[in-house]
Amino acid sequence: MKAALRDAGARYWLRNARAPGVLVPGFEAERDEDGLVRLDIRIEDGRIAGVAPVGSVAEGVDLLGGLVWPGPLDAHTHLDKGHIWPRTRNPDGTFFGALNAVMGDRGRSWSEADVEARAEFAIRCAYAHGTVAIRTHIDTYLPVAHGSWRVLAKLRERWAGKVALQMVSIAPMDRFVGDAGVELADLVASHGGVLGMVTRHSGSIHDALPAGFQEELDWFFSLAEARGLDLDLHVDESGESGARALREIALTALRRKFKGRIQCGHCCSLSIQPEEFARETIAAVAEAGIDIVVLPMCNMYLQDRVAGRTPRWRGVTLVHELRAAGVRVSVASDNTRDPFYAYGDLDMVEVFREATRILHLDHPFGDWHRAGTANPAEAMGMAGRGLIAAGQPADLILFPARVMTEFLSRPQSDRVVLRDGRVLEASAPHWRELDAVVGFPG
């Protein structure tokens, strides 16, 4: 197939393909039990020129009924933290253990050269796997924050046209109080970023709302409003019933008539709240138009971890109830090979596979095929990406798998990634490339 694609030129058909019907807007065709449609796809000069019913053409590259997906978007990552595990592990796998480990590593090792090497390694992995856009949270603690933002801005420019990179601040909400918050918000605005924070105070976990929470939240909103910034918040990332920030964020957005986009990540504690409170929270989130991004692999790793005790819950939020209320829900990678999650490779195919199992995004799949494609594209302000649609770049992933059980049963390491309609020859870099950076003995 790769040889046929290399020889196809700039204008050709991908014929005898399958794709999720919800990702092919305006295409009327019978959907199978997995929500897949059969189609032929026309590629012209690096873009999708159109689609046609399967069997419409006799010429072109025969995909033998294999799946075609648009390049995914990863709406919540931490490129500046990534891949420090070989030098700084999480001693007990807990949230507190991760906080303390990262804090120590940041103080010891986060030079601009260190952050750049690790972040670019991660982007190369995502690119090879087929991802077209990444939103990364950046630890934004003064004074070192300026260096990390410089690095990610440089990488954003370097990778433009290959992987669209969006940058978001992350620090506990008390760090945004007063003049420090003004400086942080100005830093974000100067880089064209998104204003983000964690709905807890420094050194604490997500539990009962801290004293002064509403005043600090309103101040944070005002920082965004004054600069025309969108918001992206880490919210209620615990199994504590007192962690109820999501509802207050939604009510604050409604009261202030906030005009920007808001994405909230994690929201784990929602799944252990009383039913009436959860319903009220979800209704407010829907009314406020807030996007929710869930990080199932990382949250299963961290949440409800107690030594010698089997976890009792999955650590994830109420995705089905949120979707039923009209809330746009995405899945994303979150951390990779750092104290918050010891594994991962920024592979959105893996994320969707594991999310399907953890969150039961199947039987039926419905529109969950959008969770790593069209939904994050819209949440990131990139509507149109994550779809197989005329006029969009021919950034596609071709799989030999023909149905969802085949797609989700293997890592799909034999996928073929197309960029601008041509075979991407990149492969994920070997871990050895980071040995000198992270101090691995080799």
C-alpha positions as CSV (number, residue, x, y, z in Angstrom):
1,M,0.0,0.0,0.0
2,K,2.8,2.4,0.8
3,A,4.4,1.8,-2.6
4,A,1.1,2.4,-4.3
5,L,0.6,5.6,-2.4
6,R,4.1,6.8,-3.2
7,D,3.4,6.2,-6.9
8,A,0.0,7.8,-6.8
9,G,1.1,11.4,-7.5
10,A,-0.7,14.5,-6.3
11,R,-4.2,13.5,-7.5
12,Y,-5.7,10.1,-6.7
13,W,-8.5,8.1,-5.1
14,L,-8.4,6.2,-1.9
15,R,-11.0,3.6,-2.7
16,N,-12.8,0.8,-0.9
17,A,-12.4,2.5,2.5
18,R,-14.3,2.5,5.8
19,A,-14.6,5.6,8.1
20,P,-16.7,6.6,11.1
21,G,-19.9,8.2,9.6
22,V,-19.9,11.0,12.1
23,L,-16.5,12.1,10.8
24,V,-17.7,12.4,7.2
25,P,-20.1,15.4,7.2
26,G,-22.9,15.5,4.6
27,F,-22.2,11.9,3.4
28,E,-25.3,9.9,3.2
29,A,-24.6,6.2,3.4
30,E,-25.7,3.2,5.4
31,R,-23.8,2.8,8.7
32,D,-22.8,-0.6,10.1
33,E,-23.2,-1.6,13.7
34,D,-20.0,0.3,14.5
35,G,-21.2,3.5,12.9
36,L,-18.8,3.0,9.9
37,V,-19.6,3.9,6.3
38,R,-18.0,2.6,3.1
39,L,-16.6,5.2,0.7
40,D,-14.1,6.4,-1.8
41,I,-12.0,9.5,-1.0
42,R,-10.6,11.9,-3.6
43,I,-7.2,13.5,-2.8
44,E,-6.0,16.5,-4.9
45,D,-2.9,18.5,-4.3
46,G,-2.6,17.7,-0.6
47,R,-6.3,18.2,0.3
48,I,-9.5,16.2,0.4
49,A,-11.4,17.0,-2.7
50,G,-14.5,15.0,-1.9
51,V,-16.0,11.6,-1.1
52,A,-18.1,9.2,-3.1
53,P,-20.0,6.0,-2.4
54,V,-17.8,3.0,-2.3
55,G,-17.3,1.5,-5.8
56,S,-17.7,4.8,-7.6
57,V,-14.2,4.5,-9.1
58,A,-12.1,1.7,-10.5
59,E,-8.8,3.5,-10.3
60,G,-6.8,4.5,-7.3
61,V,-5.2,2.9,-4.1
62,D,-7.3,0.0,-2.9
63,L,-7.6,0.1,0.9
64,L,-9.2,-3.4,0.9
65,G,-12.0,-2.2,3.2
66,G,-9.6,-0.7,5.8
67,L,-10.4,2.1,8.1
68,V,-9.5,5.8,7.4
69,W,-9.4,8.3,10.2
70,P,-8.7,12.0,10.1
71,G,-5.5,13.0,12.0
72,P,-6.4,13.3,15.7
73,L,-6.0,16.3,18.0
74,D,-4.6,15.9,21.5
75,A,-6.3,18.6,23.6
76,H,-4.6,18.1,27.0
77,T,-0.9,17.3,27.4
78,H,2.1,18.4,29.5
79,L,5.1,18.6,27.1
80,D,7.3,20.4,29.6
81,K,7.0,17.5,32.2
82,G,7.3,14.7,29.7
83,H,9.8,11.9,29.9
84,I,11.5,12.8,33.2
85,W,10.5,9.4,34.7
86,P,14.0,7.8,34.2
87,R,15.5,10.5,36.5
88,T,12.5,11.3,38.8
89,R,10.0,8.6,39.6
90,N,6.8,8.9,41.6
91,P,7.7,7.0,44.8
92,D,4.2,5.8,45.6
93,G,2.1,6.5,42.5
94,T,-0.1,9.0,44.3
95,F,-1.1,12.5,43.3
96,F,0.9,14.0,46.2
97,G,3.9,11.8,45.2
98,A,3.6,13.2,41.7
99,L,3.4,16.8,42.8
100,N,6.4,16.6,45.1
101,A,8.5,14.6,42.5
102,V,7.8,17.1,39.7
103,M,8.4,20.1,42.0
104,G,11.8,18.7,42.9
105,D,12.7,17.9,39.3
106,R,11.6,21.3,38.1
107,G,13.9,23.0,40.6
108,R,16.9,20.8,39.8
109,S,16.8,20.3,36.1
110,W,14.4,22.4,34.0
111,S,16.8,24.5,32.0
112,E,15.5,25.7,28.7
113,A,17.7,23.2,26.9
114,D,16.3,20.4,29.0
115,V,12.6,21.4,28.4
116,E,13.2,21.8,24.7
117,A,14.8,18.4,24.3
118,R,12.1,16.5,26.1
119,A,9.2,18.5,24.6
120,E,10.4,18.1,21.0
121,F,10.9,14.4,21.6
122,A,7.3,14.2,22.6
123,I,6.1,16.2,19.6
124,R,8.1,13.9,17.3
125,C,6.3,10.9,18.8
126,A,2.9,12.4,18.3
127,Y,3.7,13.5,14.7
128,A,4.8,10.0,13.8
129,H,1.6,8.5,15.2
130,G,-0.5,10.9,13.1
131,T,-1.5,13.7,15.5
132,V,-2.1,17.1,13.8
133,A,-2.5,19.4,16.8
134,I,-1.5,19.4,20.5
135,R,-2.5,21.6,23.4
136,T,0.1,21.6,26.1
137,H,-0.1,23.0,29.6
138,I,3.0,24.7,30.8
139,D,4.1,24.9,34.5
140,T,3.9,28.6,34.9
141,Y,5.7,29.5,38.1
142,L,7.6,32.7,38.3
143,P,10.4,33.4,37.5
144,V,11.2,30.1,35.6
145,A,7.9,30.3,33.6
146,H,9.4,32.8,31.1
147,G,12.0,30.3,30.0
148,S,9.5,27.5,29.5
149,W,7.2,29.7,27.5
150,R,10.1,30.8,25.3
151,V,10.9,27.2,24.6
152,L,7.4,26.2,23.7
153,A,6.9,29.3,21.5
154,K,10.1,28.3,19.6
155,L,8.8,24.8,19.1
156,R,5.4,26.1,18.0
157,E,7.1,28.0,15.2
158,R,9.4,25.2,14.3
159,W,6.5,22.7,14.0
160,A,4.1,25.0,12.3
161,G,2.5,23.2,9.3
162,K,3.2,19.8,10.9
163,V,1.7,19.9,14.4
164,A,-0.3,22.9,15.5
165,L,0.8,23.7,19.0
166,Q,-1.3,25.5,21.6
167,M,0.0,26.7,24.9
168,V,-1.8,27.0,28.3
169,S,-0.6,28.2,31.7
170,I,-0.9,25.9,34.7
171,A,-0.4,26.9,38.3
172,P,-2.5,26.7,41.5
173,M,-5.2,29.4,41.6
174,D,-3.6,31.3,44.5
175,R,-0.6,32.0,42.2
176,F,-2.8,34.3,40.1
177,V,-3.7,36.6,43.0
178,G,-2.6,40.2,42.8
179,D,0.3,41.5,40.7
180,A,1.7,38.0,40.1
181,G,-1.5,37.1,38.3
182,V,-1.3,40.1,36.1
183,E,2.3,39.2,35.2
184,L,1.3,35.6,34.4
185,A,-1.7,36.6,32.4
186,D,0.4,39.1,30.4
187,L,2.9,36.4,29.7
188,V,0.2,34.1,28.4
189,A,-1.3,36.9,26.3
190,S,2.1,37.9,24.8
191,H,2.5,34.4,23.5
192,G,-1.0,34.0,22.1
193,G,-1.8,31.4,24.7
194,V,-4.8,30.2,26.8
195,L,-5.1,31.1,30.4
196,G,-5.2,28.0,32.6
197,M,-4.9,27.2,36.3
198,V,-5.6,24.4,38.8
199,T,-8.7,24.8,41.1
200,R,-6.7,24.2,44.3
201,H,-4.2,26.1,46.3
202,S,-0.4,25.5,46.3
203,G,0.6,22.3,48.2
204,S,-2.9,21.0,48.5
205,I,-5.1,18.5,46.7
206,H,-8.5,18.9,45.1
207,D,-10.8,18.7,48.1
208,A,-13.0,21.2,49.8
209,L,-13.0,24.5,48.0
210,P,-10.3,26.7,49.6
211,A,-11.1,29.9,51.5
212,G,-11.5,32.8,49.1
213,F,-12.3,30.5,46.2
214,Q,-15.0,32.6,44.6
215,E,-13.1,35.8,44.9
216,E,-10.0,34.2,43.3
217,L,-12.1,32.6,40.6
218,D,-13.7,35.9,39.7
219,W,-10.3,37.6,39.6
220,F,-9.0,34.8,37.3
221,F,-11.9,35.3,35.0
222,S,-11.3,39.1,35.0
223,L,-7.6,38.5,33.9
224,A,-8.9,36.5,30.9
225,E,-11.6,39.0,30.0
226,A,-9.3,42.0,30.1
227,R,-7.0,40.2,27.5
228,G,-9.5,38.4,25.4
229,L,-8.2,35.0,26.5
230,D,-9.8,31.6,26.5
231,L,-9.7,29.4,29.6
232,D,-8.5,25.9,30.2
233,L,-8.7,24.6,33.8
234,H,-7.6,21.5,35.8
235,V,-10.7,20.8,37.9
236,D,-11.7,18.5,40.7
237,E,-8.9,15.9,40.0
238,S,-9.6,13.7,43.0
239,G,-12.1,11.3,44.6
240,E,-13.0,13.8,47.3
241,S,-16.7,14.8,47.5
242,G,-15.7,18.3,48.6
243,A,-14.1,18.9,45.2
244,R,-16.9,20.9,43.7
245,A,-15.2,23.6,41.6
246,L,-16.8,22.6,38.3
247,R,-20.2,23.8,39.3
248,E,-18.9,27.1,40.5
249,I,-16.9,27.6,37.3
250,A,-20.0,27.1,35.2
251,L,-22.1,29.4,37.3
252,T,-19.4,32.1,37.3
253,A,-19.2,31.9,33.5
254,L,-22.9,32.3,33.2
255,R,-23.1,35.1,35.7
256,R,-20.3,37.0,34.0
257,K,-21.5,36.2,30.5
258,F,-18.0,35.1,29.6
259,K,-17.5,35.3,25.9
260,G,-14.4,33.1,25.4
261,R,-14.1,29.3,25.2
262,I,-13.7,27.3,28.4
263,Q,-12.4,23.8,28.6
264,C,-12.3,21.9,31.9
265,G,-10.1,18.8,32.4
266,H,-10.4,15.8,34.7
267,C,-13.5,16.6,36.8
268,C,-13.1,13.2,38.4
269,S,-15.0,13.9,41.6
270,L,-18.2,14.5,39.7
271,S,-18.7,10.7,39.5
272,I,-18.9,10.3,43.3
273,Q,-21.2,13.3,44.0
274,P,-24.8,12.8,45.0
275,E,-27.0,12.3,41.9
276,E,-28.9,15.6,42.3
277,F,-25.8,17.7,42.7
278,A,-24.2,15.9,39.7
279,R,-27.3,16.6,37.5
280,E,-27.3,20.3,38.6
281,T,-23.6,20.6,37.8
282,I,-23.9,19.0,34.4
283,A,-26.9,21.2,33.5
284,A,-24.8,24.3,34.4
285,V,-21.9,23.1,32.4
286,A,-24.1,22.5,29.4
287,E,-25.7,25.9,29.7
288,A,-22.4,27.6,30.0
289,G,-21.1,25.8,26.9
290,I,-18.1,24.4,28.7
291,D,-16.0,21.7,27.0
292,I,-14.9,18.7,29.0
293,V,-11.7,16.8,28.4
294,V,-11.1,13.5,30.1
295,L,-7.8,11.8,30.6
296,P,-8.7,8.2,31.4
297,M,-5.3,6.6,31.4
298,C,-3.7,9.1,33.7
299,N,-6.6,9.3,36.1
300,M,-6.9,5.5,36.4
301,Y,-3.2,5.5,37.3
302,L,-3.4,8.2,40.0
303,Q,-6.9,8.1,41.5
304,D,-7.8,5.8,44.4
305,R,-4.3,4.5,44.7
306,V,-3.6,3.3,48.2
307,A,-0.8,0.9,49.0
308,G,-2.0,-2.7,49.4
309,R,-5.6,-1.9,48.5
310,T,-7.3,-2.5,45.2
311,P,-8.8,0.7,43.7
312,R,-12.5,0.9,44.0
313,W,-13.3,3.3,41.2
314,R,-12.0,4.3,37.8
315,G,-11.1,7.9,38.6
316,V,-13.0,9.3,35.6
317,T,-15.9,11.7,35.2
318,L,-19.5,11.2,34.0
319,V,-18.9,11.3,30.3
320,H,-22.1,9.6,29.2
321,E,-24.3,11.9,31.3
322,L,-22.3,15.0,30.1
323,R,-22.7,14.0,26.5
324,A,-26.4,13.2,27.0
325,A,-26.8,16.8,28.3
326,G,-25.2,18.2,25.1
327,V,-21.7,18.8,26.5
328,R,-18.9,18.3,24.1
329,V,-16.5,15.7,25.5
330,S,-13.0,14.9,24.3
331,V,-10.3,12.4,25.4
332,A,-6.6,13.2,25.5
333,S,-3.2,11.9,26.5
334,D,-2.4,14.1,29.6
335,N,1.0,13.2,31.0
336,T,3.6,10.9,29.4
337,R,6.4,9.1,31.2
338,D,6.5,11.5,34.2
339,P,5.5,11.2,37.9
340,F,1.8,11.8,37.0
341,Y,1.7,8.9,34.6
342,A,4.6,6.6,34.1
343,Y,3.6,5.5,30.6
344,G,2.2,6.8,27.3
345,D,3.6,8.0,24.0
346,L,1.2,10.8,22.8
347,D,-0.5,8.2,20.6
348,M,-4.2,9.2,20.2
349,V,-5.0,5.8,18.8
350,E,-3.9,4.3,22.1
351,V,-5.8,6.9,24.0
352,F,-9.1,6.1,22.1
353,R,-8.5,2.4,22.5
354,E,-8.1,2.6,26.2
355,A,-10.8,5.3,26.6
356,T,-13.3,2.9,24.9
357,R,-12.5,0.2,27.4
358,I,-12.3,2.4,30.5
359,L,-15.3,4.6,29.7
360,H,-17.5,2.1,27.8
361,L,-17.6,4.2,24.6
362,D,-19.1,1.4,22.7
363,H,-22.3,-0.7,22.3
364,P,-23.1,1.5,20.5
365,F,-20.2,3.8,19.6
366,G,-22.6,6.5,18.7
367,D,-20.7,9.7,18.1
368,W,-17.8,8.8,20.4
369,H,-15.5,8.6,17.3
370,R,-15.5,12.4,17.6
371,A,-13.9,12.3,21.0
372,G,-10.3,12.4,19.8
373,T,-11.0,14.2,16.4
374,A,-13.7,16.6,15.7
375,N,-14.6,17.4,19.4
376,P,-11.1,18.5,20.4
377,A,-10.8,20.4,17.1
378,E,-13.9,22.5,18.0
379,A,-12.8,22.9,21.6
380,M,-9.4,24.2,20.4
381,G,-10.9,26.6,17.9
382,M,-9.9,24.5,15.0
383,A,-13.4,23.6,13.7
384,G,-13.1,21.5,10.5
385,R,-10.1,19.6,11.5
386,G,-10.7,16.1,12.7
387,L,-13.1,15.5,9.8
388,I,-13.0,13.8,6.4
389,A,-14.4,16.8,4.5
390,A,-13.8,18.5,1.2
391,G,-11.2,21.3,1.5
392,Q,-9.5,19.9,4.6
393,P,-5.8,18.9,4.5
394,A,-5.4,15.2,3.5
395,D,-3.9,14.5,6.9
396,L,-5.2,11.0,7.4
397,I,-4.4,7.7,9.1
398,L,-4.9,4.5,7.1
399,F,-5.4,1.2,9.0
400,P,-5.6,-2.4,7.8
401,A,-8.3,-3.0,10.5
402,R,-11.7,-3.0,8.9
403,V,-14.1,-2.9,11.9
404,M,-13.8,-1.6,15.4
405,T,-13.0,-4.9,17.1
406,E,-10.0,-5.2,14.8
407,F,-9.1,-1.5,15.3
408,L,-9.2,-1.7,19.1
409,S,-7.7,-5.1,19.6
410,R,-4.1,-4.3,18.4
411,P,-1.8,-1.2,18.7
412,Q,-2.2,-0.5,15.0
413,S,1.6,-0.2,14.6
414,D,1.2,-1.0,10.9
415,R,-0.8,2.2,10.3
416,V,0.1,4.5,7.4
417,V,0.1,8.2,8.1
418,L,-0.6,10.6,5.3
419,R,0.3,14.3,5.5
420,D,-0.9,16.5,2.7
421,G,-1.9,13.3,0.9
422,R,1.6,11.8,0.9
423,V,3.1,9.0,3.0
424,L,4.7,10.3,6.2
425,E,8.1,8.5,6.5
426,A,8.7,9.6,10.2
427,S,8.9,7.1,12.9
428,A,8.8,7.6,16.7
429,P,12.2,8.4,18.1
430,H,14.0,5.8,20.2
431,W,14.2,6.4,24.0
432,R,18.0,6.3,23.7
433,E,17.9,9.8,22.2
434,L,16.9,11.2,25.7
435,D,19.5,9.2,27.7
436,A,21.9,12.1,28.2
437,V,19.0,14.5,29.0
438,V,17.3,12.4,31.6
439,G,20.4,10.7,33.0
440,F,19.6,7.1,31.9
441,P,22.7,5.0,32.2
442,G,22.2,3.3,28.8
